Amino acid sequence: MLVRLTIGERRRRVLDGWLQRTWFVLRRRFLLLYRWRTSSREAERQANEAINRARNGGAKVDGKWEGNVYTPESFRGPRKPH
């Protein structure tokens, strides 16, 4: 801080700008590094959940597959006797 008092106004503005940019860059890199492990762990968890859902094929199979369209039994209404 003592350096700021000894230099002129123009150099002080340049120094302040450099310090501010450096602070923002370092802060951003620290936050990215700090949050990286959490986000990668969350992505791994979601991927494992999707893989398990695909492997198990769902909890119950009470419907009918027509191509890639699944129609559950509960969507079929009661039939009217004629």
C-alpha positions as CSV (number, residue, x, y, z in Angstrom):
1,M,0.0,0.0,0.0
2,L,2.9,2.3,0.6
3,V,3.9,1.9,-3.1
4,R,0.6,3.4,-4.1
5,L,1.3,6.6,-2.2
6,T,4.7,7.1,-3.8
7,I,3.7,6.6,-7.5
8,G,1.8,9.0,-9.6
9,E,-1.9,8.9,-10.4
10,R,-1.6,7.3,-13.8
11,R,0.7,4.5,-12.6
12,R,-1.6,4.0,-9.6
13,R,-4.6,3.4,-11.9
14,V,-2.5,1.0,-13.9
15,L,-1.4,-0.8,-10.8
16,D,-4.9,-0.9,-9.4
17,G,-6.3,-2.4,-12.6
18,W,-3.6,-5.0,-12.7
19,L,-4.2,-6.0,-9.1
20,Q,-7.9,-6.2,-9.7
21,R,-7.6,-8.3,-12.8
22,T,-5.1,-10.6,-11.1
23,W,-7.4,-11.0,-8.1
24,F,-10.4,-11.9,-10.3
25,V,-8.4,-14.5,-12.3
26,L,-7.0,-16.1,-9.2
27,R,-10.3,-16.1,-7.4
28,R,-12.0,-17.7,-10.5
29,R,-9.3,-20.4,-10.8
30,F,-9.6,-21.2,-7.1
31,L,-13.3,-21.5,-7.2
32,L,-13.2,-23.8,-10.3
33,L,-10.6,-26.0,-8.6
34,Y,-12.6,-26.0,-5.4
35,R,-15.9,-27.0,-7.1
36,W,-14.3,-29.4,-9.7
37,R,-14.3,-32.4,-7.4
38,T,-17.9,-31.9,-6.3
39,S,-19.2,-31.5,-9.8
40,S,-17.3,-34.5,-11.1
41,R,-18.6,-36.6,-8.2
42,E,-22.2,-35.5,-9.0
43,A,-21.7,-36.3,-12.7
44,E,-20.4,-39.8,-11.8
45,R,-23.3,-40.4,-9.5
46,Q,-25.9,-39.4,-12.1
47,A,-24.1,-41.6,-14.8
48,N,-24.2,-44.6,-12.5
49,E,-27.9,-44.0,-11.8
50,A,-28.7,-43.9,-15.5
51,I,-26.7,-47.1,-16.1
52,N,-28.5,-48.9,-13.3
53,R,-31.9,-47.8,-14.7
54,A,-30.9,-49.0,-18.1
55,R,-29.7,-52.4,-16.8
56,N,-32.7,-53.1,-14.6
57,G,-35.2,-52.0,-17.1
58,G,-37.5,-50.4,-14.6
59,A,-39.1,-51.8,-11.4
60,K,-42.3,-53.3,-12.8
61,V,-43.3,-54.5,-16.2
62,D,-47.1,-54.3,-16.3
63,G,-47.4,-52.9,-19.8
64,K,-46.8,-53.6,-23.4
65,W,-44.0,-52.5,-25.7
66,E,-44.8,-51.6,-29.3
67,G,-41.5,-50.8,-30.9
68,N,-40.0,-48.2,-28.7
69,V,-43.3,-47.1,-27.2
70,Y,-44.2,-48.4,-23.7
71,T,-47.9,-48.4,-22.8
72,P,-48.7,-49.3,-19.2
73,E,-51.7,-51.4,-18.3
74,S,-53.1,-48.7,-16.1
75,F,-53.5,-46.4,-19.1
76,R,-56.0,-48.8,-20.8
77,G,-59.5,-47.9,-19.8
78,P,-62.2,-50.5,-19.0
79,R,-63.8,-52.1,-22.1
80,K,-67.5,-51.6,-22.7
81,P,-69.4,-54.8,-23.1
82,H,-71.6,-54.8,-26.2
